[in-house]
Amino acid sequence: MASKILDKYGNSVEQLSLVPSSGGVYDVIKNGTLIYSKKKQGRFPELEEIYELLES
């Protein structure tokens, strides 16, 4: 998913980090704000869903 985000947004992405974790954690953070949490939603996000959240 990270490579697809970088392909779509290119240099407009200031920082993109992948942080391995245990327990099924998958968080997406934009400008220091959590915009998606797999733990809270109970499912892995769809790529288009992440695009929408990043653009909002």
Jmol script that loads the backbone (N, CA, C; Angstrom):
load data "model"
ATOM      1  N   MET A   1       0.823  -1.183   0.000  1.00  0.00           N
ATOM      2  CA  MET A   1       0.000   0.000   0.000  1.00  0.00           C
ATOM      3  C   MET A   1       0.873   1.256   0.000  1.00  0.00           C
ATOM      4  N   ALA A   2       1.983   1.224   0.700  1.00  0.00           N
ATOM      5  CA  ALA A   2       2.855   2.403   0.761  1.00  0.00           C
ATOM      6  C   ALA A   2       3.359   2.796  -0.620  1.00  0.00           C
ATOM      7  N   SER A   3       3.758   1.818  -1.428  1.00  0.00           N
ATOM      8  CA  SER A   3       4.267   2.146  -2.760  1.00  0.00           C
ATOM      9  C   SER A   3       3.175   2.745  -3.636  1.00  0.00           C
ATOM     10  N   LYS A   4       1.940   2.293  -3.478  1.00  0.00           N
ATOM     11  CA  LYS A   4       0.835   2.841  -4.269  1.00  0.00           C
ATOM     12  C   LYS A   4       0.527   4.277  -3.845  1.00  0.00           C
ATOM     13  N   ILE A   5       0.628   4.552  -2.555  1.00  0.00           N
ATOM     14  CA  ILE A   5       0.427   5.923  -2.065  1.00  0.00           C
ATOM     15  C   ILE A   5       1.497   6.835  -2.646  1.00  0.00           C
ATOM     16  N   LEU A   6       2.746   6.376  -2.621  1.00  0.00           N
ATOM     17  CA  LEU A   6       3.832   7.185  -3.169  1.00  0.00           C
ATOM     18  C   LEU A   6       3.703   7.355  -4.675  1.00  0.00           C
ATOM     19  N   ASP A   7       3.246   6.318  -5.378  1.00  0.00           N
ATOM     20  CA  ASP A   7       3.023   6.434  -6.821  1.00  0.00           C
ATOM     21  C   ASP A   7       1.972   7.499  -7.125  1.00  0.00           C
ATOM     22  N   LYS A   8       0.915   7.530  -6.331  1.00  0.00           N
ATOM     23  CA  LYS A   8      -0.188   8.471  -6.575  1.00  0.00           C
ATOM     24  C   LYS A   8       0.170   9.907  -6.177  1.00  0.00           C
ATOM     25  N   TYR A   9       0.821  10.084  -5.016  1.00  0.00           N
ATOM     26  CA  TYR A   9       1.043  11.425  -4.474  1.00  0.00           C
ATOM     27  C   TYR A   9       2.452  11.954  -4.674  1.00  0.00           C
ATOM     28  N   GLY A  10       3.387  11.095  -5.037  1.00  0.00           N
ATOM     29  CA  GLY A  10       4.757  11.526  -5.338  1.00  0.00           C
ATOM     30  C   GLY A  10       5.382  12.389  -4.263  1.00  0.00           C
ATOM     31  N   ASN A  11       5.950  13.508  -4.688  1.00  0.00           N
ATOM     32  CA  ASN A  11       6.684  14.393  -3.775  1.00  0.00           C
ATOM     33  C   ASN A  11       5.799  15.189  -2.830  1.00  0.00           C
ATOM     34  N   SER A  12       4.491  15.108  -2.984  1.00  0.00           N
ATOM     35  CA  SER A  12       3.617  15.838  -2.064  1.00  0.00           C
ATOM     36  C   SER A  12       3.531  15.142  -0.709  1.00  0.00           C
ATOM     37  N   VAL A  13       4.036  13.918  -0.629  1.00  0.00           N
ATOM     38  CA  VAL A  13       4.087  13.208   0.652  1.00  0.00           C
ATOM     39  C   VAL A  13       5.366  13.623   1.361  1.00  0.00           C
ATOM     40  N   GLU A  14       5.217  14.280   2.508  1.00  0.00           N
ATOM     41  CA  GLU A  14       6.379  14.731   3.256  1.00  0.00           C
ATOM     42  C   GLU A  14       7.024  13.596   4.031  1.00  0.00           C
ATOM     43  N   GLN A  15       6.203  12.691   4.543  1.00  0.00           N
ATOM     44  CA  GLN A  15       6.732  11.593   5.328  1.00  0.00           C
ATOM     45  C   GLN A  15       5.790  10.412   5.241  1.00  0.00           C
ATOM     46  N   LEU A  16       6.347   9.230   5.046  1.00  0.00           N
ATOM     47  CA  LEU A  16       5.576   8.001   5.025  1.00  0.00           C
ATOM     48  C   LEU A  16       6.375   6.971   5.783  1.00  0.00           C
ATOM     49  N   SER A  17       5.810   6.455   6.850  1.00  0.00           N
ATOM     50  CA  SER A  17       6.518   5.492   7.691  1.00  0.00           C
ATOM     51  C   SER A  17       5.736   4.210   7.795  1.00  0.00           C
ATOM     52  N   LEU A  18       6.439   3.106   7.738  1.00  0.00           N
ATOM     53  CA  LEU A  18       5.861   1.803   8.017  1.00  0.00           C
ATOM     54  C   LEU A  18       6.477   1.330   9.321  1.00  0.00           C
ATOM     55  N   VAL A  19       5.629   1.071  10.297  1.00  0.00           N
ATOM     56  CA  VAL A  19       6.114   0.676  11.612  1.00  0.00           C
ATOM     57  C   VAL A  19       5.562  -0.699  11.936  1.00  0.00           C
ATOM     58  N   PRO A  20       6.410  -1.728  11.911  1.00  0.00           N
ATOM     59  CA  PRO A  20       5.947  -3.069  12.239  1.00  0.00           C
ATOM     60  C   PRO A  20       5.446  -3.126  13.678  1.00  0.00           C
ATOM     61  N   SER A  21       4.403  -3.879  13.889  1.00  0.00           N
ATOM     62  CA  SER A  21       3.831  -4.013  15.215  1.00  0.00           C
ATOM     63  C   SER A  21       3.172  -5.375  15.323  1.00  0.00           C
ATOM     64  N   SER A  22       2.805  -5.726  16.515  1.00  0.00           N
ATOM     65  CA  SER A  22       2.118  -6.999  16.720  1.00  0.00           C
ATOM     66  C   SER A  22       0.660  -6.743  17.068  1.00  0.00           C
ATOM     67  N   GLY A  23      -0.131  -7.784  17.051  1.00  0.00           N
ATOM     68  CA  GLY A  23      -1.521  -7.652  17.452  1.00  0.00           C
ATOM     69  C   GLY A  23      -2.436  -7.085  16.388  1.00  0.00           C
ATOM     70  N   GLY A  24      -1.984  -7.063  15.138  1.00  0.00           N
ATOM     71  CA  GLY A  24      -2.859  -6.602  14.067  1.00  0.00           C
ATOM     72  C   GLY A  24      -3.014  -5.107  13.969  1.00  0.00           C
ATOM     73  N   VAL A  25      -2.086  -4.346  14.504  1.00  0.00           N
ATOM     74  CA  VAL A  25      -2.164  -2.891  14.454  1.00  0.00           C
ATOM     75  C   VAL A  25      -1.831  -2.418  13.043  1.00  0.00           C
ATOM     76  N   TYR A  26      -2.668  -1.534  12.502  1.00  0.00           N
ATOM     77  CA  TYR A  26      -2.411  -0.894  11.209  1.00  0.00           C
ATOM     78  C   TYR A  26      -3.044   0.487  11.288  1.00  0.00           C
ATOM     79  N   ASP A  27      -2.235   1.493  11.565  1.00  0.00           N
ATOM     80  CA  ASP A  27      -2.716   2.858  11.703  1.00  0.00           C
ATOM     81  C   ASP A  27      -2.222   3.701  10.540  1.00  0.00           C
ATOM     82  N   VAL A  28      -3.060   4.619  10.088  1.00  0.00           N
ATOM     83  CA  VAL A  28      -2.678   5.594   9.067  1.00  0.00           C
ATOM     84  C   VAL A  28      -2.782   6.963   9.734  1.00  0.00           C
ATOM     85  N   ILE A  29      -1.668   7.692   9.697  1.00  0.00           N
ATOM     86  CA  ILE A  29      -1.594   8.985  10.370  1.00  0.00           C
ATOM     87  C   ILE A  29      -1.259  10.057   9.338  1.00  0.00           C
ATOM     88  N   LYS A  30      -2.038  11.125   9.341  1.00  0.00           N
ATOM     89  CA  LYS A  30      -1.809  12.254   8.444  1.00  0.00           C
ATOM     90  C   LYS A  30      -1.537  13.489   9.280  1.00  0.00           C
ATOM     91  N   ASN A  31      -0.389  14.108   9.066  1.00  0.00           N
ATOM     92  CA  ASN A  31      -0.010  15.323   9.802  1.00  0.00           C
ATOM     93  C   ASN A  31      -0.172  15.164  11.305  1.00  0.00           C
ATOM     94  N   GLY A  32       0.221  14.006  11.813  1.00  0.00           N
ATOM     95  CA  GLY A  32       0.176  13.761  13.247  1.00  0.00           C
ATOM     96  C   GLY A  32      -1.185  13.354  13.779  1.00  0.00           C
ATOM     97  N   THR A  33      -2.186  13.220  12.906  1.00  0.00           N
ATOM     98  CA  THR A  33      -3.540  12.857  13.321  1.00  0.00           C
ATOM     99  C   THR A  33      -3.896  11.473  12.793  1.00  0.00           C
ATOM    100  N   LEU A  34      -4.366  10.613  13.661  1.00  0.00           N
ATOM    101  CA  LEU A  34      -4.794   9.279  13.268  1.00  0.00           C
ATOM    102  C   LEU A  34      -6.034   9.395  12.397  1.00  0.00           C
ATOM    103  N   ILE A  35      -5.937   8.893  11.156  1.00  0.00           N
ATOM    104  CA  ILE A  35      -7.099   8.962  10.261  1.00  0.00           C
ATOM    105  C   ILE A  35      -7.698   7.589   9.996  1.00  0.00           C
ATOM    106  N   TYR A  36      -6.959   6.526  10.313  1.00  0.00           N
ATOM    107  CA  TYR A  36      -7.509   5.183  10.185  1.00  0.00           C
ATOM    108  C   TYR A  36      -6.819   4.261  11.172  1.00  0.00           C
ATOM    109  N   SER A  37      -7.602   3.446  11.853  1.00  0.00           N
ATOM    110  CA  SER A  37      -7.073   2.464  12.786  1.00  0.00           C
ATOM    111  C   SER A  37      -7.749   1.120  12.526  1.00  0.00           C
ATOM    112  N   LYS A  38      -6.952   0.139  12.100  1.00  0.00           N
ATOM    113  CA  LYS A  38      -7.493  -1.200  11.867  1.00  0.00           C
ATOM    114  C   LYS A  38      -8.048  -1.775  13.159  1.00  0.00           C
ATOM    115  N   LYS A  39      -7.381  -1.499  14.251  1.00  0.00           N
ATOM    116  CA  LYS A  39      -7.841  -2.014  15.551  1.00  0.00           C
ATOM    117  C   LYS A  39      -9.226  -1.456  15.897  1.00  0.00           C
ATOM    118  N   LYS A  40      -9.441  -0.170  15.642  1.00  0.00           N
ATOM    119  CA  LYS A  40     -10.741   0.446  15.944  1.00  0.00           C
ATOM    120  C   LYS A  40     -11.817   0.008  14.957  1.00  0.00           C
ATOM    121  N   GLN A  41     -11.452  -0.091  13.657  1.00  0.00           N
ATOM    122  CA  GLN A  41     -12.432  -0.447  12.620  1.00  0.00           C
ATOM    123  C   GLN A  41     -12.677  -1.946  12.532  1.00  0.00           C
ATOM    124  N   GLY A  42     -11.702  -2.735  13.005  1.00  0.00           N
ATOM    125  CA  GLY A  42     -11.854  -4.185  12.970  1.00  0.00           C
ATOM    126  C   GLY A  42     -11.589  -4.809  11.614  1.00  0.00           C
ATOM    127  N   ARG A  43     -10.960  -4.037  10.707  1.00  0.00           N
ATOM    128  CA  ARG A  43     -10.673  -4.555   9.370  1.00  0.00           C
ATOM    129  C   ARG A  43      -9.543  -3.757   8.747  1.00  0.00           C
ATOM    130  N   PHE A  44      -8.915  -4.383   7.729  1.00  0.00           N
ATOM    131  CA  PHE A  44      -7.868  -3.721   6.978  1.00  0.00           C
ATOM    132  C   PHE A  44      -8.523  -2.752   5.992  1.00  0.00           C
ATOM    133  N   PRO A  45      -7.957  -1.559   5.791  1.00  0.00           N
ATOM    134  CA  PRO A  45      -8.584  -0.584   4.898  1.00  0.00           C
ATOM    135  C   PRO A  45      -8.395  -0.925   3.422  1.00  0.00           C
ATOM    136  N   GLU A  46      -9.324  -0.478   2.608  1.00  0.00           N
ATOM    137  CA  GLU A  46      -9.189  -0.547   1.156  1.00  0.00           C
ATOM    138  C   GLU A  46      -8.324   0.628   0.710  1.00  0.00           C
ATOM    139  N   LEU A  47      -7.570   0.458  -0.360  1.00  0.00           N
ATOM    140  CA  LEU A  47      -6.688   1.515  -0.844  1.00  0.00           C
ATOM    141  C   LEU A  47      -7.464   2.791  -1.178  1.00  0.00           C
ATOM    142  N   GLU A  48      -8.587   2.665  -1.871  1.00  0.00           N
ATOM    143  CA  GLU A  48      -9.394   3.848  -2.221  1.00  0.00           C
ATOM    144  C   GLU A  48      -9.880   4.577  -0.966  1.00  0.00           C
ATOM    145  N   GLU A  49     -10.177   3.831   0.073  1.00  0.00           N
ATOM    146  CA  GLU A  49     -10.613   4.419   1.337  1.00  0.00           C
ATOM    147  C   GLU A  49      -9.492   5.277   1.936  1.00  0.00           C
ATOM    148  N   ILE A  50      -8.271   4.783   1.866  1.00  0.00           N
ATOM    149  CA  ILE A  50      -7.138   5.543   2.379  1.00  0.00           C
ATOM    150  C   ILE A  50      -6.911   6.797   1.540  1.00  0.00           C
ATOM    151  N   TYR A  51      -7.039   6.692   0.219  1.00  0.00           N
ATOM    152  CA  TYR A  51      -6.926   7.866  -0.639  1.00  0.00           C
ATOM    153  C   TYR A  51      -7.929   8.937  -0.230  1.00  0.00           C
ATOM    154  N   GLU A  52      -9.161   8.546  -0.016  1.00  0.00           N
ATOM    155  CA  GLU A  52     -10.213   9.496   0.381  1.00  0.00           C
ATOM    156  C   GLU A  52      -9.872  10.165   1.705  1.00  0.00           C
ATOM    157  N   LEU A  53      -9.387   9.392   2.659  1.00  0.00           N
ATOM    158  CA  LEU A  53      -9.034   9.948   3.966  1.00  0.00           C
ATOM    159  C   LEU A  53      -7.846  10.895   3.850  1.00  0.00           C
ATOM    160  N   LEU A  54      -6.876  10.556   3.030  1.00  0.00           N
ATOM    161  CA  LEU A  54      -5.714  11.423   2.853  1.00  0.00           C
ATOM    162  C   LEU A  54      -6.092  12.747   2.188  1.00  0.00           C
ATOM    163  N   GLU A  55      -7.067  12.708   1.303  1.00  0.00           N
ATOM    164  CA  GLU A  55      -7.462  13.910   0.567  1.00  0.00           C
ATOM    165  C   GLU A  55      -8.471  14.776   1.316  1.00  0.00           C
ATOM    166  N   SER A  56      -9.064  14.242   2.365  1.00  0.00           N
ATOM    167  CA  SER A  56     -10.060  15.044   3.104  1.00  0.00           C
ATOM    168  C   SER A  56      -9.407  15.956   4.121  1.00  0.00           C
TER     169      SER A  56
END
end "model"
wireframe off; spacefill off
backbone 0.3
color backbone group
